[in-house]
Amino acid sequence: MLITGQCQCGNISFNLEWLPAPTRIPAWACACSFCQAHKGVWTSSPSADLKVQIINLALLTRHTFGTRTAEFLICKQCEDIPLVTSEIDGRLYAVVNIHALQGISPALLKHFQSDFDGESVEERTERRRRNWIANVTINGS
């Protein structure tokens, strides 16, 4: 299943090839204050293929906090956060914000709450390696 997504203004867009086609798409609402303030509800599939296009790199900012093991890609123009990346052992992993998905029926989403407080860096890294999108390409102008 090919799923498209983008920030509100379209500066950051993506194609997410989800194989096999999902019967349900997991949607994790993170309990941290940053995700709560920015409506971060994330999804991923380790077998998916994510291709990201950034039209204007000058309008992109990357935010890290806490363990500094993930980067939130933020569009300066519309202030959306369509995805988060994490580099693990030289490989880029990602999750996408369900609010950036286009053309997905809300009935396909299965919502969960998540709280990663108290998780060690090693546990966090291993969770991402197991669950995040493992094939990520980012192209920018």
N, C-alpha and C positions, 0 to 999 in steps of 0.2 A: 504494500500500500504506500503510495507516495503522498506525503503530507507536506503542505507548504506552510510557511509562517513568516512573520515579519514584525518589526516594531511598528508603531502607529504610522510613522511617516515613510516607512519603507527603506530607510537607509541601511538597516541590517535585515537581511532576509535569509531564508534557508529552505532547503529541500531535505526532507527527512524520509528516507526509504526504509520503511518498517517491514521487516520480513521475519516470519510469515505475517500476513495481514492480521492485525490484532482483533480479537473478539471484544476485548476491553483494553483501555489504555489507562495504566496506573497514573494517578495524579497526587503527588505528595505535597501537602501544605506544610512548609517548614515553620517551626514554632519560633525561630530566632527573630529578634526585633527587626533586623534588616529586611528579611523576607516578608515579615508581616507588614512593614511599612510600604513595601514595594509590590505587594500582592504576588509574591513568588510562590507559584504552585508548579512543581517540576515533574517532568516525565522523561523516561528514557527506556531504551531496550539495548542490551549489550550487542545484539546482532544487527542493529540498525546502522545505516550509512547516513551521515549528516554532512551536507555541503552548504557552507555559509558564504554569503556574498555581502561585502560591505562596500557601498557606493562611494562614500566620502569618509576616509579614515580620520580626517580632521574633526569629524562629528562623533567619533568613538572615544569613549573613556573606559578604562578598566579599573574596577574597584576590588581590592582585597582587604580582608580584615581577619581577626582572630588568628588562626593557624597559618594564614597566608598560603594555603594549599589550593585555593580556587580563585578564579578571576571572573567577576560579574561583568559582562560586556554590556555597557550602557550607551544608549544613543543620547548624545547631548541635545539634539534637536527636539525629540519628543519625550525624553527621559524614561523610555521603556527599557526593560532588561529582558531581551528575548532568550538569552542563554547564558550558561555558566560553563567555564572550562576548567580543567585540572590536568596539568602535565604530570604524568607518573612514569618514571623510568624512560623518559624521552618520547613517550606516546601521549597524544592529546586525547582526553576524554571530555564528554559534555553531557549536560542535561538541557532541555528546552522548557521554556515557560509555556504552560498550556494556554495562557491568555494570548500568546502570539500565534497559536495555531489557527489556520483558516479552513473553513469548510468541514469541521469535525462536529458531529452531533454530540451534544452534552450527554446523551444517553450512553455513549461509548466510553465515557470517563468513569473510572472507579476511584473515588476520593479516599485518601488516607491522611492522617495527621502524623507528623514525624517530629522527633525531638532528638537532636544529636549532641546535646550538652553532656559532658562527661566522657565523650568518645575520644580515645587517644588518636594521635595523628596516624599511627599505624592502622588502627581499626577503621578510621575514616578513609584512608588510602585504599585499603583492601575492599571496603564496601563500594567505593567508586569503581574500582577495577572490575568488580563482579557485576555491577548494576548499571553503570553509565554507558552511554554510546561510545563504542571503542574505535570507530572509524570516522574521524572528523577531519574535514578540510575547510580551511578559512582562506578566502580570496578577497583582496581589497584593492581599491584603486588608489 
